[in-house]
Amino acid sequence: MNKLSNCITDMNATREKYKVAINPLTENPTKAWDKLKVKQTVKSVNPLDPETPITPDKMRFVFLSDTHSLVEKTDSFVPEGDILLHAGDFTQVGHPQAVAKFDTFLGQLSHKAKIVIAGNHDISMDMELIKNRRDHVLLKFGLKESDLEHSLDTLNVQSSRELLKHAIYLEDSSIDICGIKIYGSPWQPEFCDWAFNLPRGKECLKKWDLIPDNTNILLTHGPPIGHGDLCSSGLRAGCVELLETIQNRVKPKFHLFGHVHEGYGITTDGQTTFINGSNCTLRYKLENKPIVFDFPIPEGHTKSELDCLPVNNLEIFNH
């Protein structure tokens, strides 16, 4: 019990020491980055060749994002690997039928585990939006309540989240796979009032404060400021407080995201590798290839543990 108390005390002390303050320019990420970039390192990284042999001592991750109901229509688009990760926007507007088709697609893949978060397009995955803002959902996205309820009844579920039967769905939550700690969060700064949108600054930071210090791979839908967030307009869309949380407290080995289609690619600040894995281009063409990367398996763990992983985490929605 003393060890647990000490651990909690240490974690709280770490968070207090690296407490993130709201950037005064948080509402204007382009101007914020103009000031921040002077002391920032942003280097391009070449992706790993998907044909590189998979080895027993490293976990091969295959990363998708922003597939928008198009990947289900392709053959041989997704490379082989141990674990599939998806950073959201797997549908266009989150219709339950589209979520079900995506899940069927996941079930056909050979990866031992599939880890998924939602994005701003996956409307029906945002329970607060569906339950409390029905008029907005109808006017903005054309999702009639009667159609939504009929689809859920037809699919014999209470919510779209229950349709992910071939994936572990993360929403402000973690999973430990062979000693590799993965945390997923669907939130992003306000963008046209879609799903999982939050005001910049304080509200977003509340979500980033939930990220555990020991996270190895951070999966968010939206990018941090300065990495994979440059829009075709020349403006930045990333979150200032997310970058500071990553660099000063969490320090993950990898940060994976999408959202800004034209930001596809890999960069590093020398500490964290940032990957924008948006498979759709700005014109919603599925042309950007999935990005793969290897993560050394921590000592004391082996890939055999993958055989004991659950196919999904649906039990959390049934209580």
Residue, then its C-alpha position, 0 to 999 in steps of 0.5 A: m500500500n505504501k508503494l502505491s501511495n508513493c507511486i501516486t505521490d510521485m505522479n502528482a508531483t511530476r504533473e505539478k512540476y510540469k503543469v502546462a499553462i494555457n498559451p496566451l496565443t492558444e486561440n491563434p495557433t498560427k501566431a503561436w507557432d511563429k513564436l514557438k518555432v524559434k526554439q523547436t526542432v522539426k525534422s522530417v523522417n523517412p517512413l519504414d519500408p512496409e516490406t522490411p521483415i518483421t522480427p520477434d523482438k520488435m512489434r510491427f505497428v500499421f497506422l491508418s487514419d482518416t480513411h472515411s469509409l473508403v479503405e473498405k473498398t480496397d484490396s491489399f491497401v493495408p500492410e501486414g503487421d502485428i498491431l493495427l492502429h486507427a486514429g479516427d475518421f473511419t467514416q464520413v458522418g458516423h452512420p451506424q451502417a458505416v461503422a458496421k462496415f468498417d468493423t467487418f473490414l477490421g475483422q478480415l485483417s490478420h493483425k493480432a490486435k486492432i486499436v481504434i479511436a474516433g474522430n470528428h467525422d464519426i458523429s454517432m460515436d460521440m455520445e454527448l452529441i447524440k444524446n444532448r444535441r439532436d437538433h444540431v446533428l440533424l441540421k448539420f449532418g442529416l442524421k435523423e433520430s428515427d434513421l439512427e434508432h432504426s439502424l441501431d435496432t436493425l444492428n441489435v445494439q444500443s450505440s455505435r460504439e458496440l459495433l466495433k466487435h473486432a477492435i479495442y476502442l479507446e476514448d481517454s483510456s489506455i491499453d498495455i500490449c506486451g509492455i507497450k502502453i498505448y493511450g487514445s483520445p479522440w478530442q481536437p480543438e473546435f472544427c466546424d462544431w463536429a464530433f469530439n470538438l472542444p474549445r481551445g485552451k482550458e477544455c482541451l488541456k483537461k483532456w491532455d491532463l488525463i494522458p498517463d506519464n508512462t505512455n509509449i504511444l499516444l493516439t489522438h485524432g488531432p495534431p499538436i502544433g507544429h507537426g503535421d498540422l499545416c493546412s493548405s490555407g497556410l494556417r496551423a490547426g494543431c493544439v499548443e497545449l498538446l505539444e507542450t504536454i507531449q514535450n514536457r510531461v508525457k514524452p511518448k516515443f510516438h505520437l500518432f494522429g490525422h485530421v489534417h489530411e494535407g499534413y500527412g508524413i513523419t517528423t521528429d523533435g528529437q524526442t518524439t516521432f510525430i506521425n500524421g497518418s491521414n490516408c485520404t488527401l485533401r480531396y478525399k482520395l485514398e492515396n496516402k499509404p499506411i505508415v508502419f513502424d517498429f517498437p522494441i518489445p520491452e524486456g520480460h515480454t514476448k509477442s506470444e502475449l498477443d494471443c491472449l488479448p481480447v478481440n474487443n472491449l465491448e464489456i465496458f459498454n454493457h455496464 
